[in-house]
């Protein structure tokens, strides 16, 4: 199927048979898996996945691509959900869901946050993303890549960068490397924050001006005493604080607010 990639949808189509085989091998589809592919495009992954799966769900926004998918795949093999993945209710598909896709670079971060809302129903996720984004997702405290995205995703998932995909594997080739990443949701016993929304608020404030000390960035949120109680030096910068310390700080802050009625 011929298709002119559309910039507004961030379309770069995978065209390397070797890379496709490697991705499918990393996903490891099984016939009875409940799987959804985001942005199937020209079906580079869709086709090998449907060769193994009894059925596959896909979410696609481009009407021309949807027409091609309907032409090439019977409905008993492929369910097409037409629309924006950022607005799609992945929870309607069921539990133990496996999510895969070559995610458009221009919506990758908001889409990752959107999917977090359905993490309780997800078994795992495998995505192709801009390498820089994957480096941020998998980074450690103290590195330049470590940021809000890192903290919020590592709190909720185990994250593993699998391998790099060069620009030449796509049409048109992007200007940067891509990478395959695996995310596995953590069970409840591994998540100890009492207020996830508050975690998001604190982390966002902390990284707003990442080169400034936390006592300045968080002065509207919490005081130095609470930072010290959480084991975080007020002179530290946000990128130096590991995920577990953010969790400890937020729990102390929530407890403090509850005791004062704030």
C-alpha positions as CSV (number, residue, x, y, z in Angstrom):
1,X,0.0,0.0,0.0
2,X,1.4,3.4,-1.0
3,X,1.1,6.2,1.5
4,X,2.7,9.6,1.8
5,X,3.8,10.0,5.5
6,X,2.0,12.9,7.2
7,X,4.1,15.2,9.4
8,X,1.1,16.1,11.6
9,X,0.8,12.5,12.6
10,X,4.5,12.1,13.1
11,X,4.7,9.2,10.7
12,X,7.9,7.4,10.0
13,X,7.3,3.9,8.7
14,X,9.4,0.9,9.7
15,X,10.8,-0.9,6.6
16,X,13.7,-3.1,7.7
17,X,12.8,-6.8,7.8
18,X,15.7,-7.5,10.1
19,X,14.6,-4.9,12.7
20,X,11.0,-6.0,12.4
21,X,12.0,-9.6,13.2
22,X,14.0,-8.4,16.1
23,X,11.1,-6.4,17.5
24,X,8.6,-9.2,17.2
25,X,11.1,-11.6,18.9
26,X,11.5,-9.1,21.8
27,X,7.7,-8.9,22.1
28,X,7.3,-12.7,22.0
29,X,3.7,-12.8,21.0
30,X,1.6,-15.9,22.0
31,X,-1.6,-17.0,20.1
32,X,-4.0,-16.2,23.0
33,X,-2.4,-12.9,24.0
34,X,-4.7,-9.9,24.3
35,X,-2.7,-7.3,22.4
36,X,-3.2,-3.8,21.0
37,X,-0.9,-2.1,18.6
38,X,-0.8,1.7,18.6
39,X,-0.3,3.3,15.2
40,X,0.0,0.2,12.9
41,X,0.7,2.4,9.9
42,X,1.6,0.3,6.9
43,X,1.3,-2.9,9.0
44,X,5.1,-3.6,9.3
45,X,4.5,-5.1,12.8
46,X,0.8,-5.8,12.3
47,X,1.4,-8.5,9.7
48,X,4.0,-10.6,11.6
49,X,2.0,-10.2,14.8
50,X,-1.2,-11.5,13.2
51,X,0.7,-14.5,11.9
52,X,1.1,-15.6,15.5
53,X,-1.9,-14.0,17.4
54,X,-5.4,-15.3,17.0
55,X,-6.6,-11.7,17.1
56,X,-5.1,-8.2,17.3
57,X,-6.5,-4.8,18.2
58,X,-5.0,-1.7,16.6
59,X,-5.6,2.0,17.3
60,X,-5.1,4.2,14.2
61,X,-6.0,7.9,13.5
62,X,-5.2,8.1,9.7
63,X,-8.2,7.3,7.6
64,X,-6.2,6.4,4.6
65,X,-4.2,3.8,6.6
66,X,-7.4,2.5,8.2
67,X,-8.7,1.8,4.7
68,X,-5.6,-0.1,3.8
69,X,-5.8,-2.2,7.0
70,X,-9.5,-3.0,6.3
71,X,-8.5,-4.1,2.8
72,X,-5.7,-6.4,3.9
73,X,-6.9,-7.9,7.2
74,X,-10.3,-9.6,7.9
75,X,-12.3,-8.4,10.9
76,X,-12.1,-11.8,12.6
77,X,-8.3,-11.3,12.7
78,X,-8.0,-7.5,13.3
79,X,-10.2,-5.1,15.2
80,X,-9.5,-1.5,14.2
81,X,-10.2,1.3,16.7
82,X,-10.4,4.5,14.7
83,X,-9.2,7.6,16.5
84,X,-6.6,9.3,18.6
85,X,-4.6,7.0,20.9
86,X,-4.3,9.9,23.4
87,X,-8.1,9.8,23.9
88,X,-8.5,6.0,23.6
89,X,-9.9,4.0,26.6
90,X,-7.5,1.1,26.6
91,X,-9.3,-0.2,29.7
92,X,-12.2,-1.3,27.5
93,X,-10.1,-4.0,25.9
94,X,-9.8,-6.1,29.1
95,X,-7.1,-7.1,31.5
96,X,-3.7,-8.7,31.1
97,X,-3.3,-6.4,28.0
98,X,-0.1,-6.3,26.0
99,X,0.6,-2.9,24.3
100,X,3.0,-2.5,21.4
101,X,3.7,0.2,18.8
102,X,6.0,2.5,17.0
103,X,4.9,5.7,18.8
104,X,4.9,9.0,17.0
105,X,7.7,11.1,18.5
106,X,5.5,14.2,18.7
107,X,3.1,12.6,21.2
108,X,5.3,10.0,22.9
109,X,5.5,11.6,26.4
110,X,1.8,12.5,26.8
111,X,0.8,9.0,25.4
112,X,3.0,7.3,28.0
113,X,1.3,9.3,30.7
114,X,-2.1,8.5,29.3
115,X,-1.3,4.7,29.3
116,X,-0.3,4.9,32.9
117,X,-3.9,5.3,33.8
118,X,-4.5,1.7,32.6
119,X,-1.4,0.1,34.0
120,X,-3.4,-2.1,36.4
121,X,-4.8,-3.9,33.4
122,X,-1.5,-4.1,31.4
123,X,0.8,-7.1,31.4
124,X,3.6,-5.3,29.5
125,X,4.4,-2.7,26.8
126,X,6.9,-2.7,24.0
127,X,7.5,0.6,22.2
128,X,9.7,2.1,19.6
129,X,10.6,5.6,20.7
130,X,13.1,8.3,20.0
131,X,16.4,7.1,21.6
132,X,16.6,10.3,23.7
133,X,13.2,9.6,25.3
134,X,14.1,6.0,26.1
135,X,17.4,7.2,27.6
136,X,15.3,9.5,29.8
137,X,12.9,6.8,30.8
138,X,15.7,4.4,31.8
139,X,18.1,6.9,33.3
140,X,19.4,6.9,36.9
141,X,19.5,9.7,39.4
142,X,22.4,12.0,38.9
143,X,22.4,11.8,35.1
144,X,21.5,14.6,32.8
145,X,18.7,12.6,31.2
146,X,17.0,12.0,34.6
147,X,13.8,14.1,34.9
148,X,10.1,14.2,35.6
149,X,9.3,11.5,32.9
150,X,11.9,9.2,34.6
151,X,10.5,9.6,38.1
152,X,6.8,9.2,37.1
153,X,7.4,6.2,34.9
154,X,9.9,4.4,37.0
155,X,7.6,4.7,40.0
156,X,5.0,2.8,38.0
157,X,7.0,0.4,35.8
158,X,10.2,-1.6,35.5
159,X,11.8,-0.2,32.4
160,X,14.4,-1.8,30.2
161,X,16.0,-0.4,27.0
162,X,16.4,-3.3,24.6
163,X,18.2,-2.1,21.5
164,X,18.8,0.8,19.2
165,X,17.2,1.2,15.7
166,X,19.0,3.4,13.2
167,X,17.3,6.0,11.0
168,X,17.8,3.9,7.9
169,X,15.2,1.4,9.1
170,X,12.4,3.9,8.4
171,X,10.7,5.7,5.6
172,X,11.3,8.7,5.7
173,X,14.4,8.3,7.9
174,X,14.1,10.4,11.1
175,X,17.0,12.6,12.0
176,X,17.7,10.7,15.2
177,X,18.2,7.1,16.5
178,X,15.2,5.2,17.8
179,X,15.2,2.6,20.6
180,X,13.0,-0.3,21.7
181,X,11.9,-0.2,25.3
182,X,10.0,-2.7,27.5
183,X,7.8,-1.5,30.4
184,X,6.3,-3.9,32.9
185,X,3.9,-2.5,35.5
186,X,4.8,-2.9,39.1
187,X,2.4,-4.7,41.4
188,X,0.8,-2.7,44.3
189,X,3.3,-4.0,46.9
190,X,6.1,-2.2,45.0
191,X,4.3,1.1,45.0
192,X,4.2,3.0,48.3
193,X,3.2,6.5,47.5
194,X,0.0,7.5,49.2
195,X,-1.0,10.2,46.7
196,X,0.2,9.8,43.1
197,X,-1.3,13.2,42.1
198,X,0.8,14.9,44.7
199,X,3.9,13.0,43.5
200,X,3.2,14.5,40.1
201,X,2.8,18.0,41.5
202,X,6.0,17.8,43.6
203,X,8.1,16.3,40.8
204,X,6.8,18.8,38.2
205,X,7.7,21.7,40.5
206,X,11.1,20.3,41.3
207,X,12.1,19.9,37.7
208,X,10.7,23.2,36.4
209,X,14.1,24.8,36.8
210,X,16.3,21.8,37.1
211,X,19.5,23.6,37.8
212,X,18.2,25.3,40.9
213,X,18.3,23.9,44.4
214,X,15.2,22.1,45.7
215,X,14.7,24.6,48.5
216,X,14.0,27.2,45.9
217,X,12.0,25.1,43.4
218,X,9.9,23.6,46.2
219,X,9.4,26.5,48.5
220,X,5.8,26.9,47.5
221,X,5.2,23.1,48.1
222,X,7.2,22.2,51.2
223,X,9.8,23.5,53.6
224,X,13.4,22.5,54.2
225,X,12.6,20.6,57.4
226,X,10.4,18.1,55.4
227,X,13.1,17.7,52.8
228,X,15.6,16.9,55.5
229,X,13.2,14.5,57.1
230,X,13.0,12.7,53.8
231,X,16.7,12.4,53.6
232,X,17.0,15.0,50.8
233,X,19.5,17.9,51.2
234,X,17.7,21.2,50.6
235,X,20.7,22.2,48.5
236,X,20.3,19.1,46.2
237,X,19.0,19.5,42.6
238,X,16.0,17.5,41.4
239,X,18.1,15.3,39.1
240,X,20.1,14.0,42.1
241,X,17.1,12.6,44.0
242,X,16.2,8.9,43.3
243,X,12.6,7.8,42.9
244,X,12.3,6.2,46.4
245,X,13.3,9.6,48.0
246,X,10.6,11.4,46.0
247,X,8.1,8.8,47.3
248,X,9.3,9.3,50.9
249,X,9.0,13.1,50.6
250,X,5.5,12.9,49.2
251,X,4.3,10.6,51.9
252,X,5.7,12.9,54.6
253,X,4.1,15.9,52.9
254,X,0.7,14.2,52.6
255,X,0.9,13.2,56.3
256,X,1.8,16.7,57.3
257,X,-1.1,18.2,55.2
258,X,-3.5,15.7,56.7
259,X,-2.4,16.5,60.3
260,X,-2.8,20.2,59.8
261,X,-6.0,19.9,57.7
262,X,-4.4,21.6,54.7
